[in-house]
Amino acid sequence: MDKLIIDGIEVEPDPSKTVLEVARELGIHIPTLCYHPALPPYGSCRLCVVEAIWKGKSTLRTACTFPAWEGEVRTNSEPVKRARRLILELMLVEAPASPEIQELAKEYGVETSRFKIIDEKKRHNRCIQCGLCVRICQDVMKVGSLGFKNRGFQREVTTPFEELSDVCATCGACEYVCPTNAISLDTITQRKPIPIPSEFEAGLGYRTPIYVPFPQAVPNTPVIDRERCPKLLRDKCGVCEKVCTRDAIDYQMQDEIIEAEVGAIVVATGYDLYNIGKEQPNELWKGYGEYNYDAYKDVIDGIQFERLLSASGPTQGEVRRPSDGKEPKSVVFIACVGSRDPEKGLEYCSKICCMYVAKHAMLYKHKVHDGQPYVFYMDIRAGGKNYEEFVRRAIEEDGVLYIRGRVSKIYKDGDQLVVVGADTLSDSQVQIRADLVVLATAMVPHKNAYEFAQKIGIACGSEGFYAEAHPKLRPVETMTAGIYLAGACQAPKDIPDAVAQASAAASKVQLLFSSDELEREPIVAKVNEETCVHCRNCILVCPYSAIDDKEIRDKQGNLIKMVAEVNEGMCMGCGTCVAACPSKSVQLAGFNDEQVFAEILALGHG
């Protein structure tokens, strides 16, 4: 009988796997409370018992330790059910406080146990002595903070000498593998885990060392944080490699540079938010220390409030204060934090703040019906289709109170924040007691925008955003042929504008690829090889890397001299090389000295 049959399903025998593993691959459920793929099977709980039939002989085996040999396996026969009911009766005595055991017992029709609790301490016990926590702490994490003491019904999991451990890594592996939630780090060590703030949750939530950057990531695959992964740092753990059924984990993988030839580049590097904390990314920005963003947890920025409102956010869409989790009954929104403020921030308007503040205030009111939102603003710049109507709806239908003026200070009074500002319409000072303050911070260029611009050869404006070839006639093109802009890398943009520009950039790429030949302006630099002294000034100053070295050789192949050579396909005709050439060997086609003088003389004679 060279085949394996599990509940009537015929599969190829594979002794390298257990019956439990094969059954799970087939979608057959076998209950177990002591098995975890990160650890070798142990068979301590016995709940995964199955009936194995080979050559007419029937025996009961634990599926987690029984190899998938040939024969027949029944996972839910009457002998199996009787055995599981008996095991659950024993578990109800061992861990009567475990909801997981009670739920399983009810599933198999076990309401009460025939056995009595010997030790009264057991009445509040949830631990089934499966040993998963001890084994993962010792064998996988290689820490050894947990172990067993005593034997028989007095056996229990404890720390060495029954004292709080000072070697516990607070990794949480014991809690992770415990099938009945019977163990807690608080009972093991006084040390507190150091959580890893989630970048996607704007620091309001936490993540693990292996994580998916955000739900819509492309590619949507997990990544490992090298700076926090215990396997890469201390050669401990490695659970992800053991549980991955696709063998997709490779700890030896290194970063690599991939070179590819492309015909066009669409730059869509996005934006960052103005840093309102103590550490400013630009020494010219003085920040807003009076808003106490670093000091008070309940002073947050717009991205953080967006995550609080999201159903997939850290609070599942409930508006809760970061400090204590309470529902805020009054929220103050402060617009233009960093925008339109040349003394402390930036001169330009960030464009999106007025609209997302109105949206946030409306959504907050929809979630907290008895709450009151306030908005401090300079001017409302709602320029777009139905934008003004949207703001009016927030004021008239949702009761958002708009106050025209700036905020001078935020300080704490009890468990509330006091926002001190001015109402310029009534010419009076305003003080509002708020449970939460949301700062609408400015949009700024990506922190690596300038460095990236240098690498690909495009220009940045005075604010740090990428410069387009022409603000009206060529708004998505750069001065470098084949490189296009999309989104907030070029200037502050809302979603409709970013989508429109992305479509325009894609159309430009299609237009570029649809032609057999590339058309360009005839104004390019030319090098006079007779007078060029190869000082390389033009090569160093060319912003488009369009000039390179050229060897001039005689008929016998002997090197005569080195000169500069212009790649006409890359030259943008900016004239920088012309100004830098000391020997006047570089001229722009159509604008050399003789042609310019001829134009001047023609004008004079005319």
TORTI-894205 format. One record per residue: x, y, z of N, C-alpha, C in turn. Coordinates in pm, whole numbers, plus 50000, padded with zeros to 5 digits. Example, Ala and Ser with C-alpha at 12.3 -4.5 7.8 and 13.67 -1.06 7.14 Angstrom:
513194943150780512304955050780513204967050780512854977550708513674989450714512905000350787
//
This chain:
500864988050000500005000050000500895012350000501225016849884502155027949871501395041249856500525043949949499755056549945499285059950085498975072750102498475077750230497095083650207496165079650291494775084450282494435091450412494095104250403493685112050520492245116250501491375110950584489935113850575489415111950433489845101050370489365097850236490095104850124491025113750155491775120950052493115113950034493415109749912494645102449884495755112249848496895110849917498055119449891499305110649887500385116249833501645109049829502265108949969502745097550018503425097150149504655106050147504895113050258506055121750271506515121450417507375111750450507825110350590508565122550644509005131850554509675143850603508695153550668507395151350645506355159650706505555151250805504885158250895504005151350989502585151050934501775142450993500365141650952499675154950976500045161951082499435175051110499735184850998500975185150951501355194350844500615191050715500555178350680499875174350556498385177250566497785174750682496355177450701496065192350685496925200750739496725215150725496835219450580497755213350505497865216550363496605212550288495925202150335494675197650272493455205250323493655214050421492535221550476491765213850581492345203350636491685195350740492105200650876491125204050959491415209951090491655199051194492785199751261493105190951374493455200051491492705199651602492975208551715494315205351781495025215551823496285213751896496565226351976497155224452092497505235752178498985235652215499745226552161501165225952198502075226752076501505229051958502325229051836502515243251785503735246351745504035258851677505105255951573504935260851450505885257551343507305262251370507495271551465508845276251496509605266351583508915256251636509535246751728509305232551679510205223451709509965209351674508735204151747507965195251685506755190051751507105182551879506235183751977506505178452110505435168652157504185171052113503105161852144502675161652289502795172852358502505172852501501015174252533500265181452448498845183652481497965171852440498405163952342497685152052294496365155152226496005167652211494725170852147494725167451999495895167051938495965164451793495945149451764495455141451857495435127151839494585123351718495075113651639494355108551522494415093251525493555087051445493535072551436494325068251311495405060451334496235055651224495945040851200495635037251076495295023451040496325018550938497025007850975498015002150885497974987050897497774980450783497634965950776496544960850870495424968350872494264964350950494364967251098495494972651144495674975651285495464990451311494624993651412494295007651443494995011851572495655023551567496305029251685496035044351688496125050151806495985064551823497365070751829497595080751747498885087651741498665102751746499665109851796499605124551792500025129151653499185136851589499415140851449500645149651434501035156951541502175166151528503505158851530503535146151576504795138651580504775126351491503625123151433503485111051353503825114051207504885107851149505265110651010504165106350912504105113150800503075110450699503485098450614503515086550678503835074250606502615069350530502795057950466501675051750396500675046150498499445044250453498385039150540497185048350535496325047050635495125055250641495085062550775494675075050770494565083250890493155089050896492535087651012491215093551035491345103851146490975116051114491185127051210489965130051296488835123951265487625127451341486735115151364487355103451380486585091351404486095091051550485245081451581484695080751716485775078051821486735068851799487815067351897488595080251920488785087951812489505100651824488705110451908487405111251883486565120551960486555116952108486475103752139486475099552279487775103552348488895101352275490195104852332490305119852357489825127652263489915142252280489025147052394487855141052409486965144952520487635142052654488305130552666489005127152790490135137052817490885140352712491985149952728491445163552772490335167852715489755180752752489235180752894488725169452942488315168553082489515170653174490635164553139491845166453218492335180953212492225187053094492665200853079491775210453157490495207353166489595215853244489975215753392490605205053437491095204453575492435211653588493265210153484494595216253488494525231453468493705236053374493615250453343492155254753332491425254653444489995257753439489695272253401490665281253414490425295453385490715299053240491035289153157491385291953018490145292152929489805303552871488665304052777488885295152655490145293652613490435285352496490075270652524490405265752645490065252052682488555250452693487905260152754486445259452772485735259252637486215267152542485595267652410485775254252337486975248552344487215235552281486375224552346486275224952480485485214852550484025215552509483515227652496482115229352454481925224152312482925225952226482845221052087482715205752082483345198952179483295184252183482265179052284481395188152332480305183952418480715180952561481825186252606482275184252744481885196552825480895195152908480415206352990481165206953124481335195253187482035194553315483045183153310483945183253406484965172753414484625162853524484925150053499484715139753601485795140153708486865147453680487995147853773487885160353860488475159753976488415170754072489745178154075489635190954107490825199354120491475196254255492715191554250493415187954374493955200354443494605209054367495185221154424494255232854397493815239954501492875251054484493485262654405494815263354401495465273954322495135272554173494805260154134494545257553993493275264253941492405268454032491115273953987491305286553902492405293453918492675305553839493785303353737494125290553716495225287453626494755286853480495605292153389495325291453245496415283753171497495280453241498635273853178498385258853168498635252853051498435238553030499765230953030500855237853068502175231553078502645225852944502295232552835502705227452704504205229352679504805239052749506235241352737506675249852621505735255152543506125263152427506935275452468506495282052575507175294252619508605291252664508775280252740510105276552788511015272852671510495265152578511315260452466511715271752373510805281052347511165291952254512135301552322512005303352453512915312252526514315306352530514405293152551515715286852564516325282952430515545276652345516095270852222516175280752106515175289552096515115298651981515705312252015515225318452123515725331652161517045330952236517365318952288518645316452356518875325952473517795328152549517875336952666517805328752795516815320152806516705311652924516115318453045515145327353023514495333953135513415325353199512985314753132511895306453181512335291953194511695284953286511955270753304510835264353383510925251253407509935243853485510465241453626509555240453720509905235953854508865225653899509275217053992508425206454048508055196253940507285186253981506865175653890505405172353915504845164353828503455160153843502485171753834501425171153918500405181653912500905194753971502095194754037502665207054093503625213953995503775208453878504675214353779504155227853733505065237453719504665250753671505845257753606505505267553523506515275653454506895287253544508185289853556508625300753641509975305953593510415317053651511735322653624512735316453722514025317253693515015311753786514895317953926514865309454027514725313454167513405320654195512475319554101511155325754114511225340754139512255347154080512415361654091512285367753952511975380753948511875387653820513225387153749513195383153624514435380853550515095393953509516425393953520517175405653474517875402953341517655391053284518235387853154517175386853045515905388153082514815387352984515005398052877514915393952752515105403252639513835411152607512755408652680511445415152656511045414252509511365402952447511045401252305509585397552284508945391952388507545388052377507315374852308508385367052283508215354252214507375344652296507515345052428506725336152514505235339152503504885351952502503485355852485502985352052346503865353052248503485350452110503085335852087503815326452149503535312252124502545306252222502255313152333501365307352434499955305352377499425293152377498115290752315496935295152400497155297652529496035301352618496235314952681497175322852633497445336252688497665335652839498415325552882498615323553025499825330953079500645336452990501895342453036501945357052997502575365053081502685379353057504085383853095504635393253020505965398353049506045404753187504925410153235504935416653366505295406953478504995394053459505305384053561506715378353545507425382553442508755377153415509855387153448509635399853410510685409753427510085423453458510905431853521510495445653544510805454553425511645449553337512015457453220510825458453126510665470153068509565472552975510045471052831509235464952746509625463752605509785477552541510735478452451510925490852377510195489352244509015495552231508245493652108508905500851990508615495851871509115501951748507995510251688508105523551688507035531751630506835528751482505585528151441505265525451301505335538451222506125538351115506215550251031504885553050963504195542550921502915544450852501865550250946501905546451073500945551651171501425564751231502455570951174502975583851218503355583651365503875572351412504325571351549503235568551651501965567751609500875565151703500675550151726501175541951637501085527451652502475521451647502535508451659503825501751664503845490151563505045485951531505235474951435506265465251489506415454151420507405444151456508645445951367509755439051401510945440551316510755435451173509795426651149509455422551013508035427350986507845435050880506565441950861506385445750715505145448750679504825454550549504795469750566505565477350489505655491850512504305498850520503385495550430502035500950436501135492350349499815492650371498935482950304499015483050152499245494750090499275495449944500695495049888501645489849965503035489649920503185481349793504075485949704504365478649581505875476749573506365464149580505585451849596505085450349739503965443549755503335442349887503915430149959505175431149995505875420250062506525425550189506675417050292507295421650417508775424750399509275433350486510695436550489511185434650634512485432450648513085430550780513885442850816513635447950936514375459550987515725454551039516775456950966518095452051003518575457451137518155469451172518645475651295517935470451420516855462751402516105457951518515845442951517516165436251411515925421851403516915414351493516455406651594517385399451682518195388751610517655383351501518405373251425519625379551360519465391051301520575397651232521525404451330521015408451446521845415451542522605405851633521885395451683522485386651784522375371851750521975368651628521785354751586520815347451677519725354051713518665347951794517355348951719516385341351762515045341251704515035333451572514795339651460514685332551333513335325951313512325330351391511005324251383510405325951243510585337651183509965340151053510455330250948511735326450953512265316950856511655303050878511395299651004510875286351035509405284950999508645295851012507205294850984506865297750839507815303350762507525306750622507475294050539506335291350482506155279150402506735280350262507085292450220507605294650085509135295850081509785294550197511235296050205511685309450145510925319850180511205333050122512125341550209512505336750327513345344550417514815341250390515605351450363517035349750338517785360150419518355355950531519055365350619520385370050560520875362950460522165366550401522005376550287520795379850250520575389050139521135402850171521795408650074522415421850091521815431649990521945444350021521515454649927522355453649799521735456049688522455455649561522005467049471522905471149387522605481749290522265475149157521085478249105520615472548979520685483448872521375480648766521495490148654520525486048543519815495848492518855493148384518855504948288518715501848162518635512348060517165515948041516845528748056515465533448044515415544947945514245546947889514075557747792513535570447853512945569547973512385581448037512315579048188512285589848262512185589348408511055598648451510125593448531509085601748592509425603048739509735615048782510125617648921508855620549002508605612149101507435614049188507845610749330508775618449383509365615649514508515620649630507415627749601506515632049709507075643449791506655643849917506995655250002507175650350146507675659050230507725656950375506905667850441506705666250572506025676650649507045685350721506715697750738507545707050814507745701450954509005700750995509335695251127509075705851233508045703451314507705713351418508305709551552509125699251554509775695251679511005703551706511805698751799512995706151840514065705651732514185694151664515215692651562514665697251428515225708251380514755713751253515625708651139515035704351026515825699550914516555710650841516215723050866516825734350799517135744850904518375748950911518765758351017518095772051002517525774750885516845787450866515435787350926514915775550955513575774551013513685775151164512985784051226513075785851371512115776951448511145771051377510235761751443509175768751526508385760751595507285765851676507335759451814508355763451891508515758052025507355761352117506675772352091505555776252177504365767052164504365758652062503255749152047503505735952123504745734152173505075722752260504725709252196505045707952069504755695352000505535683752062506775686252101507595675652160507205672952305506665682852373506405681452517505065674852547504045677552465502705672652496502275662252392501875650552439501445639952349500165643552275499355652352333498075655852272498175667452174499385671552142499615680852031500175672551917499395670551811499775661751701499685669251569500165663151462500065669651330498935663351249498715668651131497575664351050497655649851006498865644850974499005630850934498625621551049499035624951170498675616751286497165616651308496535628051294495075628551312494375620651200494955620851081494395612950971494395598151006495475593351069495525579251108494535576251221494305585751310493305583651415491905582251356491635589251248490315588851185490115576251100491225569951060491125558650968490645546051040489755538650974489255526151033490355515751046491425516950967492545507650976493685513351059493445524451128494475530951206494695524651342495525530951425495865525051555494705524151652493645532251631492485531751720491245526751648491425520351530490315514851452489245525351420489675537751398488755548251357488145556151471488355552151594487845559951708488835571151739488295583151762489155594551794489525593751941490795590751969491275589252105492535597752123492655603652243493845611452271495045602252289496195605752230497375597152246497845595752390497585605752474498115605552610497415595252698496075594652695495355585852787494255577652720494065579152588493065571352518491645576352535491465587852598490115593152616489605599752488488305600252475487705606752359487725621852379488375629452290488445644052306487095650552275486675659252364485405666352345485595680052280486825684652276487105697252205488465695952137488495699352009489725698151930489985711451861491215716351873491615728751808492545725451692492175730051573493005728451454493695741751425494995741451404495755753551376496305752551235495865761151147496285760951007497565769050988498205766850874499375774450831500535773750932500785761850986501935760251076503165757550989503945767750968505115766850881504905773150746503665774150699503375780250570503125795150585503475802550482503195817050476503735824250599504895819950645505485825750766506995826550747507485836750675508905837450644509805839050767509255843750879510085845550998510435832251064509475822851064509705810151132509705798151038509015799450927508855787950840509165791150696508125790250613508285791450468507375802350415507805808250304507025819350249505805814650171505885802550111504815798350020503645792250096502505791350026501305784850079501365770050044501025761450141501085747050117499845741750045498885749950020497755747249930496725737349984497165726550047496225715950085495675717650226496295726050308495965726550451494525730650478494045740850409492685745850435491645734850412491855726850308490865716650276490945704750369492165700350403492195688550490491855692150634492055704550674491585708850807490065708450812489415713350707487945712950702487455698450702488145689850626487765675650623487925669250759489075671750825489315666050957488275670751058487955683551054486975688851148485595682551126485215680651001483925674450971483895659851015484955652350984484985638251022485015636651174485735645451241485735644951388484325647051442483615656751386482245659551432481315647851403481565640751294480725629151260480975617551355482195616651410482515605751502482225609451647482445621751684482185626451822481075637051812479845632651824478705641451795478595653051894479015650752019478925661552117480245669052130481185666852037482455673952040482365687351967483355696051995483385709151931484735711451866484775712651733486035715951665486195730951646487425735951666487765749951641488895750151538488905760551454489945761951354490515776151360491795777451390492495790251379493095791051240492825801751168493295802851030493755817051001494565818650897494965831950850494005836750743493925828950635492955831050528492535817350481491325816250431490885803550376491135803850225492025795250180492355794550038491815781349982490555781349950489875769349899489655771149749490745769749673490675771949528490535759049453489345755549412489115743149340487615741049324487245731549240485845728949215485135724349342484145731749384483325728949503484115729549633485335735149630486125736149752485505746049851485135757649801484545767849890483255762749952482465755649871481205750049922481475739650031482575732350018482925722350118483235728950252483995739750248484315746950372483055752950433482185758450350480935764250402480075753550467480095741450412479315730550471479855726850610481185727150623481785724250754481335734450858481245747050817480865757650911479365757250940478555756250835477115757950852476395745150896476835733650844476125721150876476745713550992478075714051004478735706251109479165714651228478935727451223479195735751340480655738051372481545737351272482955740051296483125755051317483765758751427483935772851460485285777651408485265786451307486485792051250486815805251318488095806751358488575818851425489735824251343489585836451292490635842351209491705848551299492855842051303493945846951387494995836351408496085840351469497195831151494497215827151641497835815751665497995810651802499395814251850499455819851970500745824152024501345814252121500515805952184501055797152287500085785852316500645774252351499855762752398500515757752526499735757052633500285751752758499265742452823499755734452916498945724152979498365729253109497095725953133496415729353257495595717153298496115709453394495445697053431495605686953319494495680753279494545671153168494115677353037494025690753034493645697652912494755706852865494635711352740495565720852681494855734152666495565744852697495005758352681495665764552559494855768152460495335774152337495085789152343496155796752339496055811352347496285817152208495315824852160495425830552027494705843752015494635848751895493985861651869492865859751769491795867051789490695867851693490765881451629491305882251507491525895251444490215901751398489155894051383487875899851340487205907451454487355902351576486775909351692487815917251770489085916451724490195923451788490265919951937490285907051965490325902652105491195890252118491655887952241492425875852270491475864252299491875852452258491035840652274491825829952349491165823552445491735812052514490725800652507491175789252456490285777652440490905765852512490105759352595490545747152662490235735352569491285728552529491135717852431491645704752487491025693952442491515680552476492575675852378492555681452258493495677352154493765689152062495015690752020495395701351927496025694951804495535698951686496035693351560496685704651480497945702751443498695712951370498735709351221498245718551139498285716650993499635721750944500615712750939501985716750908502205717950757503225725450724503505728750584504055716650509503835716650379504475706950289505855712150253506865703550266508225707350230508775696650136509825699850061510405689749971510915677650050510985666249981511525654150043512945656950094513295650850206514575653950270515775651050181515625641650087516735638249997516535643949857515655653949846515315659249713516525665349642517305673249713518435680049649519495670049606519775660249693520765649949659520325641949536519045638649530518545631049416518585639449288518285652349299518335661049182519735661649124520735661749210522125661849162522455648949087521905637749134522225624849072521655623548932520435628548912519815626848780519915639248694520455650148749520715661848667519515670648638518695673448739517595682848722517765694148824517045705048803517225716948885516185717748995516555724349103515635727149214515375742049220514165745749264513835759749285514375764649418514105777049450514615782949573514055776149697512825770549688512235763849804512705749449819513365744049716513815730349722512995720749638511845725249587511055716849496511725716649359511455706249281512075705049149511495715249053512375720448968511985731148876511545725348742510415729948693509925725748562510565734248453510475729548328511095736748216510435750248194509095750648204508345763248191507075761848273506765771448358505605769948448504265768948377504175773948253502895773548183502915764548059503965765447981504005758047856504565743947871505415741647969506005728247990506005725048140504835723848200504755722448347505185708848401505235698348319505625685148371506995680848319507645689148240508955685848186510065693048263511225687148264512405693848320513295698248205514345705548239515275709948136516105698248082516115686948155516815675048108515855666548028516165663847902515265656347816514995642447871513755638247867513375624947910513075623648058513145634448133512835634048276511625643048301510605637248364509345644448385508985644548534508125653748571507745655548711506285651948731505995646448849504615643148883504415644649033503375651849071503015652749212503715663749287503785661749420504255672349510505765674049510506495666749428507935669249419508205682549348507225687149270507405699449192506895711749266505865709949350505275720849429504185714749515503735721649619502605716249697501385713849610500815701949621499665698249536498695689949616497415691049581496425681949638496275669949546495395660849580495265648349505494815650649361493775658849334493375660849193494505666349106495255675949159496365681649082497465671349059497765663349161498805653149148498405642649045497125638749046496645628748949496705634448807496285646848792496315653048659497755654148607498685658048695500065659348650500675645748620500315635548696500825622148668500325617248532499065620048500498545616248369499265623748257499555636548282500265644348182501685639048161502355635248271503715629848259503705616648183502715608148212502605595448140502355597747991501545607747959501295610947819502555615847748503355623647820504615628547762505565616847733505585607047823506435595347801505955587447680504645585747669504095578647553504435586047423504325599247426504645607247307506115605647271506975605247372508415603647348508705590147284508055579647334508335566147284507665563347150506685571347113505975568646988506725573546865507775581246883508535586646770509795578446745510125577046616511355569946581512585578446607512425591546600513545600646621513155610846727514165615546800513955625246906514165639346851513155647646865513265661646822513725670146940514575679846909515065688447015515445702046956515695711647044516105724947001517515724246942517785731646836519125730846771520205738246848519825745246954520825753047027521605743747120522785739647076523645731047157525055736847155525845732347253527225737347262528115730247159529075737647106530055732147011531445735147065532355725647051533735727247099534665728946979535465739446982536495741646880537725733446922537925722246857539005713146896540385719046870540475729046780541775735046750542285743446868541365749946936541785759047043541555753247182540855742047192540565736147323541855731447390542085735447515543295731847588543025720847690541805715247691541435704247780541635707747929541155719547964541215723348106540125716548188539105711048120538005703348181537045711948264537155725048255536205733648327534775731048280534615729548151533265727548097532675714348144533525704048157533055690948203532585691948348533305699448430532985700548571531705708448597531455718748514530315727448543529045723248470529125714048375527925710448298526885703648389525695709348406524685703548495524015691148438524225688248310523545677048245524515665748207525765666848251526785656648221526855653748071526745664647992526715663047847528075664447782529125667247860530465669347803531405658947861532225653247775533155642947819534505644947750535475636747791536805637547730536805630547594537665635547505537815629547373539285628947336539685617547282541065615847237541165618847087542165626347047542465628846906543765621746871543695612746774544855604746737545185606746588546425603846554546815604746415546485591646342546865590646216546515578846138547165566146191548295567746258548965556046313548415552146450547455559746501546845556646631547555563046748548495571746720549195578446830548355589946885548345591547018547575602147081548215615547054547435624746998547925638146971547585647547085546315647747123545875656647232544525652047285544155657547398542845655147458542025668047449540755666547414539865678047406538535674347472537665684147485536305681847535535385678947418534365670447443533405666947340531995667947397531075673947322529695676047366528795665147308528025658847396526995649347352525745657447320525475659347191524375668047150523015662847194522895649847216521625644547262521315648047406522355651247482522155654547623522255669447650522875676947565523065691247586521735698547579521515707147677520265714947683520455729447641521665733047599521905746447551521815757147657522195753847780522075763747889523175774347883524335771047823525405780647809526365781347926526215772948025527115773248141528545770448100528735760948009530085757447964530735769047889529915776647816530445788147740531045798347835530345800847945530825810748042532065805748116532185792448132533295787048211534565784948129534485785047996535655781847914536615793747908537835792347959538765803847959539345806947822539365796947733539955799247601538905802447495537645803847538536535806947447536425796647335536705783947373536645773247273535255767147262534355770647353533005765247351532045776447317531195773947218530195783647177528865776447156527765783947170526445778347141526145779746993525655768946935525295769446794524195779846773524475789246680523525799946655523765812146740524675811146837524955822546925526465824246946527255821046843528695823546859528965838546842530215842646868530525856946869530275863446734530655856846624530475862846492528985864946462528155855346499526725856546472526095867646555526505868846681525945879346767526375893046715527665894346678528145907146624527415910546494527165900646411526465903046284525045908146311524385902746411523045907546445523075921946494524115925046574524215938746626524465948646511525385944746418525675953446305524445955246216523695944246197522485945246115521485954746177521335954146309520425963346377520885977746361522235979746368522765993346356522535999046218522755990846113522555995745977521065997745949520215989946015518795991445989518276004546040
//
